[in-house]
């Protein structure tokens, strides 16, 4: 069964549905000065140190029992 020529292409896809919201434009890259770069470097180092401490702590067992305690 073929559709009449005047109906072809009118209701294709998501006709009448909710429209998608528009995407926000990408923000321009910020110019960073020396203090900003130092701060980012310091944050990365702190994050790496924290991750290393977490891994080290996860490798240890539970708390050791003291003799004589219940």
N, C-alpha and C positions, 0 to 999 in steps of 0.2 A: 504494500500500500504506500503510495507516494503522497506527500503533503502538497497542498496547493502552493504555487510559487510565492504568494504573498505571505505565507506563514513560515517559510523556511528561514531559519536563522534568528527568529525573534526570541524564542525561549531556550536558548542554549546555555548550558552551565547552571549557574546559581542565580537565575533570574528572580528578582523580587526578594532575595535573601538579605541578610544583614551585611552591610558593607564593611570591609576591613578598615581598621584605623590606619591613618597615614603614618609612615615611619618618620621618626625624628631625624633631621639631618645630622650627620656626624660632626662632632665639635672639632674645631681646629686644634692642632697640637699646640700645647702651651710652650712658651719659651722658658727654659729653666736656667736659673743662674747657679753659681757655685754652691751656695748654701742649700738650695733645693736638691742638687745632685748629691751633696754630702749626706743630707738627711735621708734620701732614698737608699744610699749605700749603707748607712748605719742601720736602717730598718731591715734591709735584706740580711745583714750580718746577724742582727738580733734574732730574726726568724730562723736562720740556719742554726744558730746556737741553741735555740729553744727546741727545734726539731731533733737535734742531736741529743739533748738531755732527755726528751721524751722517749727516744729509741733506747737510750741507756737504761732508763727507769723501767721500760717495758720488758727488758731482757732479764731483769732480776725477778726472783720469786716473790712470794708473799712475805709478810712479816715473820721473823723468826720467833718461835715460841721460847719463852724463858722457862728454864727448869723450875719445877715446883708450882707453876701457875696453872690454873684450870682453864 
